[in-house]
Amino acid sequence: MFVNKVKVACAAFLMCVGSTVYAQNFKVVLDPGHGGKDPGAMRGNYVEKKIVLDVALKVGELLKLDKDIKVIFTRKTDVFIEVQERTKIANREKADVFVSIHVNAAKTLLLMVQNLYNGYQ
């Protein structure tokens, strides 16, 4: 059930990004949250840093199927990267889109989508 929800969320994300990509060399920075010493949310055997890394790598593979999309990752392994460094990566790469991927832990089944928009220079 959880995996299906992740697949639906990834599909929705890909449709949104895909519908906005009209120019060549569209750059997407995927930021799997947490990592290394920072596990993020935990519930049972689920650990946020592992889930979001898996999701980011899979979404990245799908995006790379489009030759006009360049995918940049803030991390591809279980390492800790400071928040400021994550945004510096997006700025340095002159990304068109910066997507920071996170999941939450809850005792009840709850589907929540958070959209945060932040202009950066």
Legacy VTK file of the C-alpha trace (Angstrom):
# vtk DataFile Version 3.0
C-alpha trace
ASCII
DATASET POLYDATA
POINTS 121 float
0.000 0.000 0.000
2.775 2.446 0.927
4.721 1.692 -2.262
1.604 2.350 -4.355
1.185 5.758 -2.717
4.812 6.596 -3.499
4.283 5.536 -7.121
1.211 7.761 -7.396
3.079 10.698 -5.882
6.010 10.181 -8.266
3.673 9.968 -11.254
1.951 13.193 -10.231
5.322 14.910 -9.849
6.486 13.691 -13.261
3.288 14.918 -14.903
3.770 18.362 -13.336
7.417 18.621 -14.357
6.789 17.088 -17.765
4.038 19.586 -18.523
6.369 22.529 -17.782
9.365 21.358 -19.798
9.257 23.166 -23.126
12.835 24.407 -23.338
15.871 22.291 -23.982
18.304 21.676 -21.149
15.750 21.901 -18.366
17.565 21.305 -15.053
15.980 19.539 -12.099
17.766 19.238 -8.761
16.432 16.348 -6.674
17.174 16.636 -2.977
16.489 13.523 -0.914
16.126 15.041 2.549
18.158 14.113 5.608
20.891 11.460 5.244
23.952 10.265 7.154
23.728 11.234 10.828
20.203 12.663 10.305
17.657 9.840 9.844
14.613 12.100 9.575
11.230 10.633 10.530
11.116 7.027 11.753
8.203 4.666 12.289
8.745 0.945 12.768
11.235 -0.216 10.154
10.660 2.853 7.978
13.411 5.478 8.006
12.881 8.702 6.090
16.442 9.116 4.823
16.300 5.690 3.126
12.823 6.123 1.639
13.485 9.554 0.176
16.820 8.468 -1.293
15.128 5.529 -3.041
12.341 7.793 -4.327
14.787 10.439 -5.586
16.930 7.887 -7.430
13.863 6.322 -9.081
12.346 9.675 -10.041
15.747 10.722 -11.385
15.916 7.609 -13.584
12.478 8.381 -15.010
13.292 12.038 -15.651
16.538 11.108 -17.412
14.496 9.259 -20.027
13.763 12.691 -21.483
16.934 13.861 -23.225
16.029 17.510 -22.579
16.012 17.107 -18.792
19.265 17.217 -16.860
18.944 15.699 -13.394
21.254 16.740 -10.575
21.154 15.061 -7.156
22.197 16.709 -3.911
23.132 13.225 -2.714
23.131 9.706 -4.187
24.288 7.878 -1.064
23.574 7.960 2.672
25.582 11.073 3.497
24.642 14.178 5.476
24.614 17.470 3.584
23.830 20.768 5.290
20.645 22.521 4.151
22.616 25.548 2.959
24.808 23.339 0.771
21.741 21.740 -0.822
20.431 25.089 -2.017
23.929 26.136 -3.118
23.998 23.094 -5.400
20.736 24.188 -7.033
21.991 27.761 -7.423
25.387 26.687 -8.770
23.712 24.428 -11.340
21.219 27.186 -12.246
18.369 24.732 -11.722
14.936 25.398 -13.163
13.364 23.291 -10.412
14.586 22.304 -6.936
12.634 19.429 -5.381
13.354 18.530 -1.767
11.805 15.136 -1.014
10.586 14.293 2.489
8.156 11.890 4.143
6.433 12.089 7.505
5.691 9.494 10.170
2.246 9.117 11.701
0.308 6.541 13.691
-2.725 6.953 11.443
-3.014 6.739 7.683
-2.753 10.279 6.427
-1.983 11.600 2.977
-0.529 15.070 3.028
1.169 17.019 0.279
3.263 20.033 1.099
4.142 22.587 -1.519
6.688 25.178 -0.553
7.766 27.769 -3.074
10.853 29.832 -2.534
12.471 32.106 -5.067
16.229 31.899 -4.989
19.048 33.746 -6.707
LINES 1 122
121 0 1 2 3 4 5 6 7 8 9 10 11 12 13 14 15 16 17 18 19 20 21 22 23 24 25 26 27 28 29 30 31 32 33 34 35 36 37 38 39 40 41 42 43 44 45 46 47 48 49 50 51 52 53 54 55 56 57 58 59 60 61 62 63 64 65 66 67 68 69 70 71 72 73 74 75 76 77 78 79 80 81 82 83 84 85 86 87 88 89 90 91 92 93 94 95 96 97 98 99 100 101 102 103 104 105 106 107 108 109 110 111 112 113 114 115 116 117 118 119 120
